[in-house]
Amino acid sequence: MSPNFTLSVDLLDRAVRHISYVSRPIPGDCSDIHAQPIAERCAFVRRTESCREDVYYFDYTHFLYCTVGERDAVAFRAALALLVIGLLACFTVLATTADQFFCPVLAVISKTLRISESVAGVTILAFGNGSPDLFTAISNPYHDTELMFGELLGAGMFVVGVVAASVLIIRPFHIHPPGVVRDVLFFIFAVVWVSFSAYDQRFKLSDAIVLVSVYVVYLVVVLIEFFLLKQKLHEVESRVSLHGDVPSEDPYYKELRKEAEVIIRPRSAADGELDISRNRVSVFLNRQFVSRNHELFRDFLVHLNPIDLEDWANSGWFGRLTSIFMVPSRLLLKLIIPVVDYTMERHGWCKLLNMLHCLLLPLFALIVNEVLFQTLFKIPIWVLTLATSTTAMLVIFCTSRTDRPPVYHLAYAALAFAGSIQVIYVVAQEVVSLLVTIGLVLNLSKSMLGLSVLAWGNSIGDLFSNITLAKRGYGRMAFAASFGGPFFNLCLGLGITMILKALRDKQHIAFSREGAMGENCEAFLVQLLATVLLALLLTSFQGRRSVGIIMVTIYAVFLVFCLLGELQVVHPYGTDHHNEGEFVN
């Protein structure tokens, strides 16, 4: 073998090893991209693992820095503007899901279970909004704790300071004192416990177990208070009836009933009460000898129409343009999620469309969760789903009519709830991914990224759901969920994650770095919760707009403080300022 040939093989081997090294993902911080030359930023994105941590269905960072690139500044800015438009499109999907599917079915479920708005807010709605984040945290317990603390605490600040405040500003109402005092005190204790446990960056297993136990005790207290409230309602009803009066006309009984039960309200009159039996009565009054599938396809097309004709007639050019922009998302959502709404004719029942939901919703869930081609008992899941859905569709076709909902229509409420949560979770993931990419372009630190961008992205479902509920007149449910949701995420999300991390350590201790702004967020959150409680005490628990404005103001001050700390203008709590002008944690 000639020396030249040996040298060529050696050079080729070195080149292959070099290419493999460059293309292999390496650990690091994606924010270091701004320290790279413009020509090398695409290669940096491709080989850095952290640049793909928040990638779900589309890699926006790769799109910006590799597909478009920064060599052409105009094209880069146009691509960034395109991402902002995509963000707005995600917001429209979330708004539609909350308004037309999620909120109506929440009222139906709460009415069926005979629970109050407050209990529904801190249980069903809190679990619905928080469970996706909880499952994400549990599935990846070894993620960066600095981002986790910033995200959970920042989300708590955002939901309480903005979402809960918006509920009061949109529709003020009288707040049930025991409920809000309970929620605020438990929330304050949880934040203080987290601050105490993570003070030395060593989260013990016992500390994490206590954090999870706090939420369990909270649920027990909620159920006990609700049971006592229902018992009191029955006592008042019996006492009023004994005096010969009509309970529904007694002012105290009416106020107590608002706290103990969910009252279905029509969209056009949020302060009124809807008689949900009217649809059932009309069924018997209008019963005719018509075929089981009378106007099957016409009814399908009417329900599938993505444009509300009444809203279209009453809207201006901007409203009509918005309706056209939302047509694709509304059409897709109508095909995936069933409608169960007591304010609609036949409670939203559409025979052919509801049959399709039995097939399309499970397939959608399999696709977005990436389990479509997995097997169960050596049979592909999509085959099992297709067989089960086809059987269900045949049963529905043979046992239901087009002119009235079947007796099992209430089962569609569970499908609507699950489908709405799935859509909100998927879209919220893309919102987070978009916001992280925008935050990367703006060169935000990890701590600031968690407190702002990630907190906003992961709380976007709470924002749209709770505000929509408030507009419909379910302010108590929305306000309670604004405390129960972040409290749920903090106790179970952080608690279970720290338990899993601590179990891997021989000394049962989990390393927990809060970041430069973590302790500041804890202090602001405790101050915000205490201010809310004090303001409500001073107003005799009247949820006034002024209280909401105070809450928003505190959150705005918090954001300004975080921004000044990010720019190193002020000294965040827990940091030292050296002569060199650097912050050291």
N, C-alpha and C positions, 0 to 999 in steps of 0.2 A: 504493500500500500504506500503510495507516494506521500511525502510530507505535505504537499499542497492540498491533497484530498483530505488528509487528517486535519489540517488547519481549517478547511472549509466546513467540515463537520462540526468542529469545535465552535466556530463562529455561529453556525446555524443553531447549535444547541443553546448557546448563550442568548441568542436573539429570542428563541422560543421561551426560555426561562424569564427573560425580561418582559416579554409581552404578557406572559401569565401573571407575573408579579404586578404589572401595571393594571391589568384588567380585574385582578382579584379584589373583592371588596375588603377594605381595611377599616378597623374601628377608628373613630375620631369624631370631631364635632363639625357638623355641616356648616355652622356659622363661620368657620375658618375660610370659607370660600372667598370672602372679601380680601383675604391676605394673599390670594393667588393672583397671578397675572391673568388678564382677561382671556388670553389664548389657552390657558391651562385649566380654566374653571369647568369646562365640560368633562375633561378627564377626571378632575377632582370629584365631581358629582357621581360619576360612574363607579369610582373605586371606594367611596366613603359610605359605610353602612348607614350612618345616622341620616343621610339624605333620603333614605327610603323607609324610615321608621313610620312615617305617617302617610304612606302611599297605599291606597286601597284599590280603586278601579282605574285610576289614571295618574301617571307620574307627571305632575305639573312642574316640578323642579327640573326634571330632565327636558321637558318641553321648552321651558324658558331658556335654560343655559346650553342645551345641546341642539334641539331641533331649530330653535330661532337663533339663539346666541346673542352675545352683546356687541359683536363687531358693528352691527347696524343698530344704532341707538333708537332710531325711529321704529324699526320692526320690533325691537325688544319692548318698547313702551306700548306699542299696539297690542302685542301679545299679553302684556300685563293688563291692559284695559279689557282684553277678551276674558281673562280670568275673573275680573271684577263683574263682567256681564254674566259669566257662569255662576258667580256667587249670588247674584240677584235672581237668577233662574232657580237656584236651589231654595232661596227664600220663598219664592212663589209656590213651589211644590210643598214646602213645609206649611205655609199659610193655608193652602187648599186642603191638605190632609187634616190639619187641626180643625178647620172650620166645618168641613162637610162630612168628615168621617169620625175623627177621634173624639171630639167634644160631645156630639150627639150620643154616641154609644156609651160614653162615660156616664151621662145622665140616665140612660136606660139601665145600665148595670147597677148603678147606685140605687135607683128606684126599685129594681128587682130584689136586691139584697136588703132593702129597707134600712140603709145606713144614712147617716147625715152627710151633708156636704163636707164638713170639716174632716170627718173620718175618711170619706172617699178621697179627699185631697192628700192626707198624710199616709194613705195606704195604697189604694189603687193607682192614683195619678202619680204619686211619688215613686212607686215601684215601676210603673210604666215608663216614666221619664228617666229613672236612674238605673234600671236593670241593665241596659246595654253598656253603660259605662262600667257598671260593676263587673259584668262578665268579661269585658275587655281587660280590666285591671287584674282579675283573677287569672285569666289565660296568659298574661304576661307579667308575672309578679316581680320580675327582675329588671323592669324598666327603670330608667333614671328617676330616682326618688325626688330630685330637685324639681323636675317637671311635674311629678305627681302631686307634691305638696302645693306647688304654685297653681296647678290646674284645679284641684279640689277646693282650696281656700279661695282662689280667685273666683271660681264658679259660685261659691257661697256668697261672696260679696256682690257679685253681679245679680244673682237671682233675688237676693233679699233687697239690695239697694236699688235695683232697676225694675225687675219683674214685679215684685211685691208692691213697689211704689207705683208702678203703672196701673196695677189693679185698683188701688185706692184713687188714683187720679181719674181713671176712666169711669168708675162707678162707685162712689163712696157708699158705705153701708155700716151698720152697727156690728161690731165684732164681739163674738162670744168671749167674755173675759177668761174663763178657766182654760179654754183651748189655746189661746195665744200666749198666755202666761206659761202654760206647760211647755209649749213648743220652744219659746225663747229661752227659758231656763235650761231645758235639756240641751239645746244647741250651744248655749254659752258654756255649759259644763264640758261638752265634748271638745270644743275648741281649746279651752283651758287645759284639758287633759292631754290633748295632742301636743300643745306647746310645752307642757311639763315633761311629757315622755320623750320628746325629740330635742330637748334643750341641749344635751351633750352629744347629739347625733348617734345615740345608741337606744333604739326602740326595743325594749324587752318583750319577750313573749307574753308575760303577764300583763303588760301595759296594753298590748294589742287585744288580748282576751277581754280585758275590762272595757275597751272601746266598743267591741262587738256586743258585750253584755248590756251596755248602756242603751243600745237600740232595742234590744229584747225587752228590757224593763220599760222602755218608752211605749212600746206596742201594748204591753200589758196594761199600763196606766190608761192609754187611749181607750182600750176596750172596756175597762172598768168604768171610766167616766161616761162612755156612751151608754152602757147598760143602766147606770144610775139616771141618766138624762131621760131615757125611754121610760123608765119606771116612774119618774116624776111626771112625765107627759100623761101617762095613763091615770095617775092619781088626780091630776088637774081635770082631765076629761071626765072622770067619774064624779068629781065634786061639782063641776058645772052642770052635769046632766041631772044630778040629784036635786038641784035648785030649780029645775025646769027650764033652764036656758039651753040654747044651741051652742055646743062647744066652739064651732067654727066662727061664731060671732064674738067670742070673748077675746079681748085684746091680748091678755097675758098668754092665753092658750095659743093664739095665732103666732105670737113671737116665739114661744117655746117650740111650736111645731116647725118653724123655719130652721131652728137649730138642730132638731132631731130627725128631720126627714128631708128628702130631696123633692122639690116641687118642680115639675116639668113646666118650663116656660116657653111660649111660642116666640119665634124670632122677631115678630113684629111688635110684641109687647113684652119686654123683658121683665116688667114688674108684675105681670099678671100670672095667672095659673091656668094651665091647659088641662082640660078634661080628657084624659087619654082614652076614656071609654067611648068617645063619640064615634071613632072609627069602627069600633065593634058594633055600635048601635046601627050605624049606617049600613053595615053589612047585611043585617036582617031586614032593614027597611027597603034596601035596594036589591034584595035577592031576586033574581030572575032565572028563568030557565034558559040559560046560555051555556054554550059549550065550555068544557074545562079549560080549553086553550083559546078562549075568545080574544081576538086581536093580540095574539102572542108576539108577533114581530113588530107591530106598531108600538106596543107597550115597551118593547126592548129598545127601539130607536128613540122613543121619547125620553126614557131614563138615561140612555147613553149620550144624549146631546150634551156636549161640554159647555154650551153657552146658555146661561139662564136668560130666557126671552124677556122676562119682566125686568131684570136688571139691565138688559141691553136697551130696552125701550126708555128707561129712566136715566141712562148714563149719557155723559157727554162724549166728546171725541177721545179724550184721554182714557176714560173708563172702558170704552169699546176697544181701544187699541190694546189696553191691558188684557181684556178678555180674549182677544185674538192671540196675544202672546202666550196666554196660559192654556190655550186649547190643547196642545200636545200633552202637557202634564195632567190636565183634568181628565182627558180621554183615557190615558193610561191608568190613572188612579181609579176611575170608575170601572175599568175592566178587572182590576186586581182586588179592590176592597169593597165588600158589601156595605150598603147603607142600612142602618137600623136607627130610625129617628121617629120618636113619637109625635113630632110636630108635622110630619109629612103624611100625605094620603097613603093609606095602607101601610103606614110605618116604614115606607121606603121599599116595600116588597115589589120585585120585578122577577117573574118566574124564570124567564130565559136567562137574564143577566145573572141572577143568583145561582142558577145551575152552572154557568161558566165560572163563577167564583170558586166553586168546589174544585175546579181543575187549575185555573190560572194562579190563584193565590198560593197553593202548595208548590207549584212549579217555580213561581217567583222566589219563594223562600229558599228552595233548594239551589237555585242559580246564584242568588246573592250571597248565600252562605257557603258556596263552592262545595256542595256535597252531592251534586246531581248525578255524578258517575260513580259514587261510592256504592259498595255492596252491603246487603244485609241478608244473612243466610245464603250467601253466594248468588243473590239476585240483585241486579242494579236497583238502587233506590227509586230511580225515575220510573222503572217498570212497575214497582209496587205502588207508587203514587198514582200512576196512570190507571192501574186496575182498580184501586180504591176509589179514585175520583169518578171514574166512569160508572161504577156501581152506585155511588151516591147520586150522581146525576140522573140515572134511570129511576131510582126510587123517588126522587123529588119530582120528576116529570110525571110519574104515575099517581102520586099522592097529593098533588097541590093544584091550585087553580090560579088563573091570572087576575081574578077580580077581588081576591082577599088573601091575606097572608095565612100560611098554614100554622098549625099549633106549634111546630118546631122552629118557627121563624126566630124566636128568641135565641136559639143556638147560634144564629149568625152573628149575635152580638160578640161572642167570644172570637169568632173569625175576624170581625171588624176591628176589635181591640188588638188582636195579635198582628193583623195586617198593617194597621196604622203604626204600631210600635216598630214593625220591621221597616216600613218606608221611612219613618222619621229617623231611625238609626242609620240606615244606609245613606240618606241625604245628609245627615249631620256629620257622618264620616267624611264625605266629600267636602263639606263646609270646613271642617277642621283641616283637611289636606290643603284646600285653597288658602285658608288663612295662614297656615304655617309657611307656605311658599311666599305669600305676600310679606309675612314677618321676616322671612329670610332675606328678601330683597331690601327691606328696611333695616336689616342688620340689628334685630332685637336680640338681647341676651336670653339665655334659657329661663332665668327667673321671670323676666318681663314677659317672655313669650307665654309662659304658663299662666301668669296672672291676668293677662289680657287676651291674647289671640286664642289660646287653647280654651281658656275659661269661657269666652264668648261662643266659640264653636260648639263646645260640649253642652252649653246651656241654651242653645238656639231652640231646641225642642220645648223646653220649659217656657221660653219667651212666647212662642206662638200659641202653645196650648193654653197657658194661663191667661194670656190677654184675650184670646178668643172666648174662653169661659166667662171672663169678666164682662165682655161685651154682651154675652147672651143672658147675663143676670145671675150667673153662678159665682159671684164674687167670693163667697165664703170658701168654696172649694178651691178656687184659684189662689187665694191668700194663704190658706193652710198648706197647699202644695208648695208654695214658694219657700216655706220653712222646712216642710217634711222632705222635699226632694234633695236639697244639698245636705241636710242632716243624715239622710239615708246613705248618700254617697260617701260622706266623710266617715261615718261609723263603720259601715260594711265594706266599702271600697278600700279605704286605707287600712282598716282593722284586719280584714282577711288577707290583704296583700302582705302586711307586716307579719302576720302569723306564718304565712308560707315562707317568707324570707328568713324568719327567726328559726324555723324548724330545720333549716339547712345548716345552721351554725351549731357547733358543739355546745357553746355556752347559751344558746337560745337567745341571741341578741342580733337584731337587724340593723345594719348601718342605714341611717336616715339623714340625708342632707337636705335641709329646707331651702337653701339658697340665700342669696343676699337679701331678698325681699320677703322671705317666708315669715319671719317673726313679725315684720311690719304688717303683713296681711292679717295675721292672727290678732294683733292689737286693734287694727281697724275693724275687723269683723266683730270682736267682742264689744267695741265701742258702738258700732252700728246697731247691734242687737239690743244693747242696753238703752240706747237712745229711742229705738222703736217702742220698747216697753214703757219708758218714761213718758214719751209723747202720748201714747194711748191712755196711760193712767191720768194724765192731765186733761185729756179730752173725754174722760168717762167712757173710753173704748169706742168712741165714734171714729170710724175710719175716714177721716176727712182728707181732702186733697192737700191741705197744708202739711199733713204728716207725710204723705207721699213725696211732696217737694223737698222736705227735710231729708228724707232717705236718699233721694237722687243727688242732693247737694253733697251729702257725706261721701257717696260713691265718686262723685266728680273730684272732690278734694283728694280722695284716695288715689285716683288715677293721676292727678297732677303731681302728687307726692312721689308716686312710682316713677313717673316720667323724669322728674327732677333728680331722683336717685339714679336712674339709668344714665342720665347725662352728667352725673357726678357733680351736680350743683348743690345738693344737700347730702347729709350723712344719714343713710338708712340705719335704723336701729340694729345693733349687733355687728356693725362694721367700724373699722378704724380708718382714719384718713391720714396717710403719710405725707411727708413733704413732697414726694414724687407725684402726688395727685392721684394715687391708685387706691382702690378699695381692697381691703384684705378682710376676708370673713373670719 
